[in-house]
């Protein structure tokens, strides 16, 4: 099974580049190497990280990015898990 983890955060206004660099660095040093990873940015200083994993189940124990420092973000991180379908 292929599981995709989605991590999305919104930076405090004007700190989008800092959040982007924090997420990029964190995505490179996960406890294990994902099958694939991509980092995106969006309007309103949002940052999105997607990682793809081979796993036994959707709720498998997988490395995830932590919460950034609270002073860097406007709200708690949003996290979702998706299962690839054909």
PDB file of N, CA, C and O in Angstrom:
ATOM      1  N   UNK A   1       0.847  -1.170   0.000  1.00  0.00           N
ATOM      2  CA  UNK A   1       0.000   0.000   0.000  1.00  0.00           C
ATOM      3  C   UNK A   1       0.896   1.237   0.000  1.00  0.00           C
ATOM      4  O   UNK A   1       1.946   1.253   0.642  1.00  0.00           O
ATOM      5  N   UNK A   2       0.478   2.256  -0.715  1.00  0.00           N
ATOM      6  CA  UNK A   2       1.195   3.530  -0.733  1.00  0.00           C
ATOM      7  C   UNK A   2       0.382   4.556   0.052  1.00  0.00           C
ATOM      8  O   UNK A   2      -0.773   4.831  -0.272  1.00  0.00           O
ATOM      9  N   UNK A   3       0.999   5.113   1.084  1.00  0.00           N
ATOM     10  CA  UNK A   3       0.346   6.111   1.933  1.00  0.00           C
ATOM     11  C   UNK A   3       1.019   7.461   1.702  1.00  0.00           C
ATOM     12  O   UNK A   3       2.246   7.564   1.673  1.00  0.00           O
ATOM     13  N   UNK A   4       0.198   8.486   1.539  1.00  0.00           N
ATOM     14  CA  UNK A   4       0.709   9.847   1.383  1.00  0.00           C
ATOM     15  C   UNK A   4       0.355  10.650   2.630  1.00  0.00           C
ATOM     16  O   UNK A   4      -0.804  10.710   3.040  1.00  0.00           O
ATOM     17  N   UNK A   5       1.364  11.259   3.219  1.00  0.00           N
ATOM     18  CA  UNK A   5       1.144  12.139   4.356  1.00  0.00           C
ATOM     19  C   UNK A   5       1.162  13.580   3.859  1.00  0.00           C
ATOM     20  O   UNK A   5       2.059  13.979   3.116  1.00  0.00           O
ATOM     21  N   UNK A   6       0.170  14.353   4.273  1.00  0.00           N
ATOM     22  CA  UNK A   6       0.097  15.758   3.932  1.00  0.00           C
ATOM     23  C   UNK A   6       0.298  16.564   5.203  1.00  0.00           C
ATOM     24  O   UNK A   6      -0.340  16.294   6.221  1.00  0.00           O
ATOM     25  N   UNK A   7       1.176  17.545   5.147  1.00  0.00           N
ATOM     26  CA  UNK A   7       1.459  18.448   6.252  1.00  0.00           C
ATOM     27  C   UNK A   7       1.320  19.860   5.701  1.00  0.00           C
ATOM     28  O   UNK A   7       1.973  20.204   4.716  1.00  0.00           O
ATOM     29  N   UNK A   8       0.473  20.686   6.325  1.00  0.00           N
ATOM     30  CA  UNK A   8       0.268  22.047   5.812  1.00  0.00           C
ATOM     31  C   UNK A   8       0.231  23.025   6.970  1.00  0.00           C
ATOM     32  O   UNK A   8      -0.443  22.801   7.975  1.00  0.00           O
ATOM     33  N   UNK A   9       0.976  24.125   6.807  1.00  0.00           N
ATOM     34  CA  UNK A   9       1.022  25.153   7.840  1.00  0.00           C
ATOM     35  C   UNK A   9       0.955  26.529   7.189  1.00  0.00           C
ATOM     36  O   UNK A   9       1.312  26.705   6.024  1.00  0.00           O
ATOM     37  N   UNK A  10       0.494  27.488   7.963  1.00  0.00           N
ATOM     38  CA  UNK A  10       0.436  28.875   7.498  1.00  0.00           C
ATOM     39  C   UNK A  10       1.317  29.718   8.412  1.00  0.00           C
ATOM     40  O   UNK A  10       1.143  29.734   9.631  1.00  0.00           O
ATOM     41  N   UNK A  11       2.263  30.415   7.796  1.00  0.00           N
ATOM     42  CA  UNK A  11       3.208  31.223   8.558  1.00  0.00           C
ATOM     43  C   UNK A  11       2.578  32.531   9.000  1.00  0.00           C
ATOM     44  O   UNK A  11       1.618  33.017   8.402  1.00  0.00           O
ATOM     45  N   UNK A  12       3.129  33.074  10.036  1.00  0.00           N
ATOM     46  CA  UNK A  12       2.804  34.434  10.436  1.00  0.00           C
ATOM     47  C   UNK A  12       3.160  35.329   9.244  1.00  0.00           C
ATOM     48  O   UNK A  12       4.149  35.086   8.552  1.00  0.00           O
ATOM     49  N   UNK A  13       2.355  36.354   9.013  1.00  0.00           N
ATOM     50  CA  UNK A  13       2.558  37.217   7.852  1.00  0.00           C
ATOM     51  C   UNK A  13       4.011  37.674   7.732  1.00  0.00           C
ATOM     52  O   UNK A  13       4.609  38.169   8.687  1.00  0.00           O
ATOM     53  N   UNK A  14       4.555  37.493   6.537  1.00  0.00           N
ATOM     54  CA  UNK A  14       5.922  37.894   6.252  1.00  0.00           C
ATOM     55  C   UNK A  14       6.975  36.858   6.596  1.00  0.00           C
ATOM     56  O   UNK A  14       8.151  37.052   6.291  1.00  0.00           O
ATOM     57  N   UNK A  15       6.573  35.750   7.233  1.00  0.00           N
ATOM     58  CA  UNK A  15       7.549  34.731   7.627  1.00  0.00           C
ATOM     59  C   UNK A  15       7.438  33.467   6.775  1.00  0.00           C
ATOM     60  O   UNK A  15       7.964  32.414   7.137  1.00  0.00           O
ATOM     61  N   UNK A  16       6.748  33.584   5.640  1.00  0.00           N
ATOM     62  CA  UNK A  16       6.603  32.447   4.737  1.00  0.00           C
ATOM     63  C   UNK A  16       7.926  31.844   4.300  1.00  0.00           C
ATOM     64  O   UNK A  16       8.073  30.622   4.343  1.00  0.00           O
ATOM     65  N   UNK A  17       8.910  32.661   3.874  1.00  0.00           N
ATOM     66  CA  UNK A  17      10.191  32.078   3.469  1.00  0.00           C
ATOM     67  C   UNK A  17      10.876  31.305   4.597  1.00  0.00           C
ATOM     68  O   UNK A  17      11.508  30.277   4.355  1.00  0.00           O
ATOM     69  N   UNK A  18      10.750  31.796   5.814  1.00  0.00           N
ATOM     70  CA  UNK A  18      11.347  31.104   6.958  1.00  0.00           C
ATOM     71  C   UNK A  18      10.664  29.757   7.213  1.00  0.00           C
ATOM     72  O   UNK A  18      11.331  28.754   7.468  1.00  0.00           O
ATOM     73  N   UNK A  19       9.329  29.746   7.142  1.00  0.00           N
ATOM     74  CA  UNK A  19       8.598  28.488   7.310  1.00  0.00           C
ATOM     75  C   UNK A  19       8.937  27.511   6.187  1.00  0.00           C
ATOM     76  O   UNK A  19       9.100  26.315   6.429  1.00  0.00           O
ATOM     77  N   UNK A  20       9.043  28.017   4.967  1.00  0.00           N
ATOM     78  CA  UNK A  20       9.407  27.162   3.831  1.00  0.00           C
ATOM     79  C   UNK A  20      10.766  26.507   4.068  1.00  0.00           C
ATOM     80  O   UNK A  20      10.912  25.303   3.860  1.00  0.00           O
ATOM     81  N   UNK A  21      11.745  27.268   4.492  1.00  0.00           N
ATOM     82  CA  UNK A  21      13.074  26.694   4.749  1.00  0.00           C
ATOM     83  C   UNK A  21      13.044  25.708   5.908  1.00  0.00           C
ATOM     84  O   UNK A  21      13.721  24.680   5.866  1.00  0.00           O
ATOM     85  N   UNK A  22      12.260  26.014   6.948  1.00  0.00           N
ATOM     86  CA  UNK A  22      12.129  25.090   8.078  1.00  0.00           C
ATOM     87  C   UNK A  22      11.553  23.754   7.602  1.00  0.00           C
ATOM     88  O   UNK A  22      12.058  22.691   7.965  1.00  0.00           O
ATOM     89  N   UNK A  23      10.498  23.812   6.790  1.00  0.00           N
ATOM     90  CA  UNK A  23       9.850  22.590   6.295  1.00  0.00           C
ATOM     91  C   UNK A  23      10.772  21.824   5.353  1.00  0.00           C
ATOM     92  O   UNK A  23      10.848  20.598   5.427  1.00  0.00           O
ATOM     93  N   UNK A  24      11.463  22.522   4.481  1.00  0.00           N
ATOM     94  CA  UNK A  24      12.393  21.843   3.546  1.00  0.00           C
ATOM     95  C   UNK A  24      13.479  21.112   4.318  1.00  0.00           C
ATOM     96  O   UNK A  24      13.798  19.964   4.007  1.00  0.00           O
ATOM     97  N   UNK A  25      14.042  21.763   5.314  1.00  0.00           N
ATOM     98  CA  UNK A  25      15.097  21.133   6.114  1.00  0.00           C
ATOM     99  C   UNK A  25      14.551  19.927   6.873  1.00  0.00           C
ATOM    100  O   UNK A  25      15.193  18.878   6.918  1.00  0.00           O
ATOM    101  N   UNK A  26      13.380  20.073   7.463  1.00  0.00           N
ATOM    102  CA  UNK A  26      12.780  18.962   8.209  1.00  0.00           C
ATOM    103  C   UNK A  26      12.428  17.779   7.333  1.00  0.00           C
ATOM    104  O   UNK A  26      12.568  16.631   7.754  1.00  0.00           O
ATOM    105  N   UNK A  27      11.972  18.045   6.118  1.00  0.00           N
ATOM    106  CA  UNK A  27      11.600  16.968   5.197  1.00  0.00           C
ATOM    107  C   UNK A  27      12.821  16.177   4.739  1.00  0.00           C
ATOM    108  O   UNK A  27      12.699  15.016   4.346  1.00  0.00           O
ATOM    109  N   UNK A  28      13.994  16.800   4.788  1.00  0.00           N
ATOM    110  CA  UNK A  28      15.222  16.110   4.359  1.00  0.00           C
ATOM    111  C   UNK A  28      15.805  15.223   5.450  1.00  0.00           C
ATOM    112  O   UNK A  28      16.654  14.380   5.161  1.00  0.00           O
ATOM    113  N   UNK A  29      15.370  15.392   6.697  1.00  0.00           N
ATOM    114  CA  UNK A  29      15.986  14.633   7.801  1.00  0.00           C
ATOM    115  C   UNK A  29      14.969  13.809   8.583  1.00  0.00           C
ATOM    116  O   UNK A  29      15.103  13.640   9.795  1.00  0.00           O
ATOM    117  N   UNK A  30      13.968  13.303   7.900  1.00  0.00           N
ATOM    118  CA  UNK A  30      13.001  12.424   8.561  1.00  0.00           C
ATOM    119  C   UNK A  30      13.709  11.158   9.039  1.00  0.00           C
ATOM    120  O   UNK A  30      14.773  10.813   8.524  1.00  0.00           O
ATOM    121  N   UNK A  31      13.136  10.475  10.006  1.00  0.00           N
ATOM    122  CA  UNK A  31      13.754   9.281  10.588  1.00  0.00           C
ATOM    123  C   UNK A  31      14.025   8.196   9.544  1.00  0.00           C
ATOM    124  O   UNK A  31      14.957   7.405   9.695  1.00  0.00           O
ATOM    125  N   UNK A  32      13.214   8.160   8.492  1.00  0.00           N
ATOM    126  CA  UNK A  32      13.421   7.242   7.363  1.00  0.00           C
ATOM    127  C   UNK A  32      13.249   8.038   6.078  1.00  0.00           C
ATOM    128  O   UNK A  32      12.704   9.141   6.077  1.00  0.00           O
ATOM    129  N   UNK A  33      13.717   7.465   5.009  1.00  0.00           N
ATOM    130  CA  UNK A  33      13.595   8.094   3.701  1.00  0.00           C
ATOM    131  C   UNK A  33      12.262   7.694   3.064  1.00  0.00           C
ATOM    132  O   UNK A  33      11.996   6.501   2.912  1.00  0.00           O
ATOM    133  N   UNK A  34      11.419   8.659   2.689  1.00  0.00           N
ATOM    134  CA  UNK A  34      10.168   8.305   2.015  1.00  0.00           C
ATOM    135  C   UNK A  34      10.437   7.863   0.576  1.00  0.00           C
ATOM    136  O   UNK A  34      11.525   8.080   0.042  1.00  0.00           O
ATOM    137  N   UNK A  35       9.450   7.251  -0.030  1.00  0.00           N
ATOM    138  CA  UNK A  35       9.545   6.870  -1.438  1.00  0.00           C
ATOM    139  C   UNK A  35       9.689   8.131  -2.294  1.00  0.00           C
ATOM    140  O   UNK A  35      10.413   8.151  -3.290  1.00  0.00           O
ATOM    141  N   UNK A  36       8.978   9.177  -1.877  1.00  0.00           N
ATOM    142  CA  UNK A  36       8.978  10.445  -2.618  1.00  0.00           C
ATOM    143  C   UNK A  36       8.601  11.548  -1.639  1.00  0.00           C
ATOM    144  O   UNK A  36       7.930  11.302  -0.637  1.00  0.00           O
ATOM    145  N   UNK A  37       9.038  12.762  -1.938  1.00  0.00           N
ATOM    146  CA  UNK A  37       8.651  13.914  -1.121  1.00  0.00           C
ATOM    147  C   UNK A  37       8.594  15.147  -2.013  1.00  0.00           C
ATOM    148  O   UNK A  37       9.381  15.287  -2.950  1.00  0.00           O
ATOM    149  N   UNK A  38       7.657  16.035  -1.712  1.00  0.00           N
ATOM    150  CA  UNK A  38       7.558  17.306  -2.422  1.00  0.00           C
ATOM    151  C   UNK A  38       7.171  18.385  -1.431  1.00  0.00           C
ATOM    152  O   UNK A  38       6.404  18.147  -0.498  1.00  0.00           O
ATOM    153  N   UNK A  39       7.707  19.567  -1.645  1.00  0.00           N
ATOM    154  CA  UNK A  39       7.409  20.723  -0.807  1.00  0.00           C
ATOM    155  C   UNK A  39       6.830  21.799  -1.707  1.00  0.00           C
ATOM    156  O   UNK A  39       7.356  22.061  -2.789  1.00  0.00           O
ATOM    157  N   UNK A  40       5.743  22.424  -1.260  1.00  0.00           N
ATOM    158  CA  UNK A  40       5.047  23.438  -2.048  1.00  0.00           C
ATOM    159  C   UNK A  40       4.864  24.696  -1.204  1.00  0.00           C
ATOM    160  O   UNK A  40       4.880  24.643   0.026  1.00  0.00           O
ATOM    161  N   UNK A  41       4.693  25.819  -1.882  1.00  0.00           N
ATOM    162  CA  UNK A  41       4.278  27.040  -1.200  1.00  0.00           C
ATOM    163  C   UNK A  41       3.044  27.569  -1.904  1.00  0.00           C
ATOM    164  O   UNK A  41       2.799  27.271  -3.073  1.00  0.00           O
ATOM    165  N   UNK A  42       2.266  28.363  -1.170  1.00  0.00           N
ATOM    166  CA  UNK A  42       1.010  28.879  -1.704  1.00  0.00           C
ATOM    167  C   UNK A  42       0.802  30.293  -1.163  1.00  0.00           C
ATOM    168  O   UNK A  42       1.505  30.726  -0.251  1.00  0.00           O
ATOM    169  N   UNK A  43      -0.169  31.006  -1.733  1.00  0.00           N
ATOM    170  CA  UNK A  43      -0.477  32.343  -1.221  1.00  0.00           C
ATOM    171  C   UNK A  43      -0.770  32.310   0.277  1.00  0.00           C
ATOM    172  O   UNK A  43      -1.073  31.262   0.847  1.00  0.00           O
ATOM    173  N   UNK A  44      -0.672  33.464   0.885  1.00  0.00           N
ATOM    174  CA  UNK A  44      -0.910  33.649   2.322  1.00  0.00           C
ATOM    175  C   UNK A  44       0.130  32.914   3.168  1.00  0.00           C
ATOM    176  O   UNK A  44      -0.175  32.442   4.263  1.00  0.00           O
ATOM    177  N   UNK A  45       1.352  32.820   2.656  1.00  0.00           N
ATOM    178  CA  UNK A  45       2.471  32.218   3.394  1.00  0.00           C
ATOM    179  C   UNK A  45       2.191  30.808   3.870  1.00  0.00           C
ATOM    180  O   UNK A  45       2.556  30.438   4.986  1.00  0.00           O
ATOM    181  N   UNK A  46       1.534  30.012   3.014  1.00  0.00           N
ATOM    182  CA  UNK A  46       1.265  28.608   3.334  1.00  0.00           C
ATOM    183  C   UNK A  46       2.372  27.720   2.768  1.00  0.00           C
ATOM    184  O   UNK A  46       2.953  28.006   1.722  1.00  0.00           O
ATOM    185  N   UNK A  47       2.642  26.638   3.490  1.00  0.00           N
ATOM    186  CA  UNK A  47       3.633  25.649   3.067  1.00  0.00           C
ATOM    187  C   UNK A  47       2.995  24.278   3.184  1.00  0.00           C
ATOM    188  O   UNK A  47       2.334  23.969   4.175  1.00  0.00           O
ATOM    189  N   UNK A  48       3.198  23.460   2.162  1.00  0.00           N
ATOM    190  CA  UNK A  48       2.639  22.112   2.106  1.00  0.00           C
ATOM    191  C   UNK A  48       3.768  21.126   1.847  1.00  0.00           C
ATOM    192  O   UNK A  48       4.595  21.338   0.959  1.00  0.00           O
ATOM    193  N   UNK A  49       3.801  20.048   2.623  1.00  0.00           N
ATOM    194  CA  UNK A  49       4.778  18.976   2.409  1.00  0.00           C
ATOM    195  C   UNK A  49       3.997  17.686   2.214  1.00  0.00           C
ATOM    196  O   UNK A  49       3.151  17.332   3.035  1.00  0.00           O
ATOM    197  N   UNK A  50       4.284  16.989   1.125  1.00  0.00           N
ATOM    198  CA  UNK A  50       3.709  15.671   0.868  1.00  0.00           C
ATOM    199  C   UNK A  50       4.838  14.655   0.871  1.00  0.00           C
ATOM    200  O   UNK A  50       5.875  14.864   0.242  1.00  0.00           O
ATOM    201  N   UNK A  51       4.633  13.555   1.580  1.00  0.00           N
ATOM    202  CA  UNK A  51       5.587  12.447   1.554  1.00  0.00           C
ATOM    203  C   UNK A  51       4.827  11.173   1.244  1.00  0.00           C
ATOM    204  O   UNK A  51       3.712  10.967   1.725  1.00  0.00           O
ATOM    205  N   UNK A  52       5.437  10.325   0.442  1.00  0.00           N
ATOM    206  CA  UNK A  52       4.831   9.052   0.039  1.00  0.00           C
ATOM    207  C   UNK A  52       5.623   7.919   0.681  1.00  0.00           C
ATOM    208  O   UNK A  52       6.854   7.934   0.708  1.00  0.00           O
ATOM    209  N   UNK A  53       4.881   6.929   1.201  1.00  0.00           N
ATOM    210  CA  UNK A  53       5.497   5.821   1.941  1.00  0.00           C
ATOM    211  C   UNK A  53       4.883   4.493   1.523  1.00  0.00           C
ATOM    212  O   UNK A  53       3.692   4.412   1.221  1.00  0.00           O
ATOM    213  N   UNK A  54       5.703   3.464   1.510  1.00  0.00           N
ATOM    214  CA  UNK A  54       5.185   2.105   1.409  1.00  0.00           C
ATOM    215  C   UNK A  54       4.865   1.684   2.846  1.00  0.00           C
ATOM    216  O   UNK A  54       5.725   1.742   3.725  1.00  0.00           O
ATOM    217  N   UNK A  55       3.620   1.259   3.074  1.00  0.00           N
ATOM    218  CA  UNK A  55       3.194   0.925   4.438  1.00  0.00           C
ATOM    219  C   UNK A  55       2.195  -0.224   4.396  1.00  0.00           C
ATOM    220  O   UNK A  55       1.609  -0.525   3.356  1.00  0.00           O
ATOM    221  N   UNK A  56       2.018  -0.852   5.539  1.00  0.00           N
ATOM    222  CA  UNK A  56       1.077  -1.966   5.664  1.00  0.00           C
ATOM    223  C   UNK A  56      -0.362  -1.493   5.780  1.00  0.00           C
ATOM    224  O   UNK A  56      -1.285  -2.190   5.359  1.00  0.00           O
ATOM    225  N   UNK A  57      -0.558  -0.291   6.357  1.00  0.00           N
ATOM    226  CA  UNK A  57      -1.913   0.215   6.590  1.00  0.00           C
ATOM    227  C   UNK A  57      -1.890   1.741   6.606  1.00  0.00           C
ATOM    228  O   UNK A  57      -0.837   2.353   6.787  1.00  0.00           O
ATOM    229  N   UNK A  58      -3.046   2.340   6.416  1.00  0.00           N
ATOM    230  CA  UNK A  58      -3.166   3.793   6.396  1.00  0.00           C
ATOM    231  C   UNK A  58      -2.727   4.408   7.724  1.00  0.00           C
ATOM    232  O   UNK A  58      -2.205   5.522   7.746  1.00  0.00           O
ATOM    233  N   UNK A  59      -2.933   3.698   8.818  1.00  0.00           N
ATOM    234  CA  UNK A  59      -2.568   4.234  10.134  1.00  0.00           C
ATOM    235  C   UNK A  59      -1.194   3.745  10.615  1.00  0.00           C
ATOM    236  O   UNK A  59      -0.909   3.785  11.812  1.00  0.00           O
ATOM    237  N   UNK A  60      -0.354   3.288   9.700  1.00  0.00           N
ATOM    238  CA  UNK A  60       0.982   2.795  10.056  1.00  0.00           C
ATOM    239  C   UNK A  60       1.805   3.894  10.728  1.00  0.00           C
ATOM    240  O   UNK A  60       1.588   5.083  10.492  1.00  0.00           O
ATOM    241  N   UNK A  61       2.735   3.484  11.550  1.00  0.00           N
ATOM    242  CA  UNK A  61       3.665   4.412  12.201  1.00  0.00           C
ATOM    243  C   UNK A  61       4.660   4.911  11.154  1.00  0.00           C
ATOM    244  O   UNK A  61       5.469   4.139  10.639  1.00  0.00           O
ATOM    245  N   UNK A  62       4.592   6.213  10.843  1.00  0.00           N
ATOM    246  CA  UNK A  62       5.446   6.806   9.812  1.00  0.00           C
ATOM    247  C   UNK A  62       6.046   8.102  10.338  1.00  0.00           C
ATOM    248  O   UNK A  62       5.415   8.792  11.138  1.00  0.00           O
ATOM    249  N   UNK A  63       7.261   8.447   9.900  1.00  0.00           N
ATOM    250  CA  UNK A  63       7.867   9.708  10.334  1.00  0.00           C
ATOM    251  C   UNK A  63       7.082  10.904   9.779  1.00  0.00           C
ATOM    252  O   UNK A  63       6.724  10.932   8.601  1.00  0.00           O
ATOM    253  N   UNK A  64       6.829  11.867  10.628  1.00  0.00           N
ATOM    254  CA  UNK A  64       6.108  13.067  10.200  1.00  0.00           C
ATOM    255  C   UNK A  64       6.856  14.309  10.664  1.00  0.00           C
ATOM    256  O   UNK A  64       7.584  14.279  11.656  1.00  0.00           O
ATOM    257  N   UNK A  65       6.666  15.387   9.939  1.00  0.00           N
ATOM    258  CA  UNK A  65       7.217  16.661  10.379  1.00  0.00           C
ATOM    259  C   UNK A  65       6.527  17.086  11.671  1.00  0.00           C
ATOM    260  O   UNK A  65       5.319  16.900  11.815  1.00  0.00           O
ATOM    261  N   UNK A  66       7.269  17.648  12.601  1.00  0.00           N
ATOM    262  CA  UNK A  66       6.658  18.122  13.840  1.00  0.00           C
ATOM    263  C   UNK A  66       5.990  19.482  13.639  1.00  0.00           C
ATOM    264  O   UNK A  66       5.979  20.024  12.534  1.00  0.00           O
ATOM    265  N   UNK A  67       5.445  20.012  14.703  1.00  0.00           N
ATOM    266  CA  UNK A  67       4.923  21.379  14.687  1.00  0.00           C
ATOM    267  C   UNK A  67       6.116  22.337  14.716  1.00  0.00           C
ATOM    268  O   UNK A  67       7.052  22.128  15.488  1.00  0.00           O
ATOM    269  N   UNK A  68       6.097  23.370  13.896  1.00  0.00           N
ATOM    270  CA  UNK A  68       7.143  24.393  14.018  1.00  0.00           C
ATOM    271  C   UNK A  68       6.934  25.206  15.296  1.00  0.00           C
ATOM    272  O   UNK A  68       5.913  25.062  15.969  1.00  0.00           O
ATOM    273  N   UNK A  69       7.874  26.034  15.616  1.00  0.00           N
ATOM    274  CA  UNK A  69       7.729  26.930  16.759  1.00  0.00           C
ATOM    275  C   UNK A  69       6.430  27.719  16.614  1.00  0.00           C
ATOM    276  O   UNK A  69       6.118  28.209  15.529  1.00  0.00           O
ATOM    277  N   UNK A  70       5.686  27.842  17.688  1.00  0.00           N
ATOM    278  CA  UNK A  70       4.377  28.512  17.646  1.00  0.00           C
ATOM    279  C   UNK A  70       4.474  29.955  17.165  1.00  0.00           C
ATOM    280  O   UNK A  70       3.507  30.473  16.606  1.00  0.00           O
ATOM    281  N   UNK A  71       5.596  30.611  17.363  1.00  0.00           N
ATOM    282  CA  UNK A  71       5.761  31.997  16.924  1.00  0.00           C
ATOM    283  C   UNK A  71       5.881  32.108  15.405  1.00  0.00           C
ATOM    284  O   UNK A  71       5.775  33.205  14.856  1.00  0.00           O
ATOM    285  N   UNK A  72       6.100  30.986  14.722  1.00  0.00           N
ATOM    286  CA  UNK A  72       6.269  30.987  13.268  1.00  0.00           C
ATOM    287  C   UNK A  72       4.966  30.758  12.521  1.00  0.00           C
ATOM    288  O   UNK A  72       4.865  31.111  11.345  1.00  0.00           O
ATOM    289  N   UNK A  73       3.964  30.175  13.175  1.00  0.00           N
ATOM    290  CA  UNK A  73       2.725  29.803  12.489  1.00  0.00           C
ATOM    291  C   UNK A  73       1.506  30.506  13.093  1.00  0.00           C
ATOM    292  O   UNK A  73       1.518  30.935  14.247  1.00  0.00           O
ATOM    293  N   UNK A  74       0.448  30.608  12.269  1.00  0.00           N
ATOM    294  CA  UNK A  74      -0.766  31.302  12.706  1.00  0.00           C
ATOM    295  C   UNK A  74      -1.785  30.368  13.351  1.00  0.00           C
ATOM    296  O   UNK A  74      -2.714  30.823  14.017  1.00  0.00           O
ATOM    297  N   UNK A  75      -1.610  29.064  13.152  1.00  0.00           N
ATOM    298  CA  UNK A  75      -2.563  28.084  13.660  1.00  0.00           C
ATOM    299  C   UNK A  75      -1.870  26.733  13.712  1.00  0.00           C
ATOM    300  O   UNK A  75      -0.788  26.576  13.144  1.00  0.00           O
ATOM    301  N   UNK A  76      -2.467  25.755  14.379  1.00  0.00           N
ATOM    302  CA  UNK A  76      -1.850  24.418  14.377  1.00  0.00           C
ATOM    303  C   UNK A  76      -1.727  23.861  12.955  1.00  0.00           C
ATOM    304  O   UNK A  76      -2.508  24.200  12.066  1.00  0.00           O
ATOM    305  N   UNK A  77      -0.743  23.016  12.773  1.00  0.00           N
ATOM    306  CA  UNK A  77      -0.505  22.354  11.482  1.00  0.00           C
ATOM    307  C   UNK A  77      -1.696  21.467  11.134  1.00  0.00           C
ATOM    308  O   UNK A  77      -2.277  20.825  12.010  1.00  0.00           O
ATOM    309  N   UNK A  78      -2.053  21.434   9.864  1.00  0.00           N
ATOM    310  CA  UNK A  78      -3.069  20.494   9.375  1.00  0.00           C
ATOM    311  C   UNK A  78      -2.343  19.266   8.845  1.00  0.00           C
ATOM    312  O   UNK A  78      -1.355  19.382   8.120  1.00  0.00           O
ATOM    313  N   UNK A  79      -2.840  18.090   9.214  1.00  0.00           N
ATOM    314  CA  UNK A  79      -2.238  16.822   8.768  1.00  0.00           C
ATOM    315  C   UNK A  79      -3.339  15.905   8.254  1.00  0.00           C
ATOM    316  O   UNK A  79      -4.407  15.787   8.855  1.00  0.00           O
ATOM    317  N   UNK A  80      -3.056  15.271   7.146  1.00  0.00           N
ATOM    318  CA  UNK A  80      -3.982  14.296   6.568  1.00  0.00           C
ATOM    319  C   UNK A  80      -3.182  13.125   6.039  1.00  0.00           C
ATOM    320  O   UNK A  80      -2.013  13.263   5.676  1.00  0.00           O
ATOM    321  N   UNK A  81      -3.827  11.975   6.000  1.00  0.00           N
ATOM    322  CA  UNK A  81      -3.248  10.766   5.385  1.00  0.00           C
ATOM    323  C   UNK A  81      -4.156  10.348   4.239  1.00  0.00           C
ATOM    324  O   UNK A  81      -5.382  10.368   4.349  1.00  0.00           O
ATOM    325  N   UNK A  82      -3.525   9.973   3.147  1.00  0.00           N
ATOM    326  CA  UNK A  82      -4.263   9.530   1.975  1.00  0.00           C
ATOM    327  C   UNK A  82      -3.725   8.177   1.527  1.00  0.00           C
ATOM    328  O   UNK A  82      -2.543   7.872   1.692  1.00  0.00           O
ATOM    329  N   UNK A  83      -4.595   7.397   0.973  1.00  0.00           N
ATOM    330  CA  UNK A  83      -4.224   6.095   0.401  1.00  0.00           C
ATOM    331  C   UNK A  83      -4.310   6.215  -1.115  1.00  0.00           C
ATOM    332  O   UNK A  83      -5.319   6.682  -1.644  1.00  0.00           O
ATOM    333  N   UNK A  84      -3.264   5.799  -1.815  1.00  0.00           N
ATOM    334  CA  UNK A  84      -3.270   5.813  -3.270  1.00  0.00           C
ATOM    335  C   UNK A  84      -4.256   4.777  -3.809  1.00  0.00           C
ATOM    336  O   UNK A  84      -4.332   3.656  -3.307  1.00  0.00           O
ATOM    337  N   UNK A  85      -4.997   5.161  -4.821  1.00  0.00           N
ATOM    338  CA  UNK A  85      -5.918   4.239  -5.474  1.00  0.00           C
ATOM    339  C   UNK A  85      -5.647   4.240  -6.974  1.00  0.00           C
ATOM    340  O   UNK A  85      -5.133   5.214  -7.526  1.00  0.00           O
ATOM    341  N   UNK A  86      -5.994   3.153  -7.612  1.00  0.00           N
ATOM    342  CA  UNK A  86      -5.765   3.047  -9.058  1.00  0.00           C
ATOM    343  C   UNK A  86      -6.881   3.693  -9.828  1.00  0.00           C
ATOM    344  O   UNK A  86      -6.858   3.700 -11.058  1.00  0.00           O
TER     345      UNK A  86
END
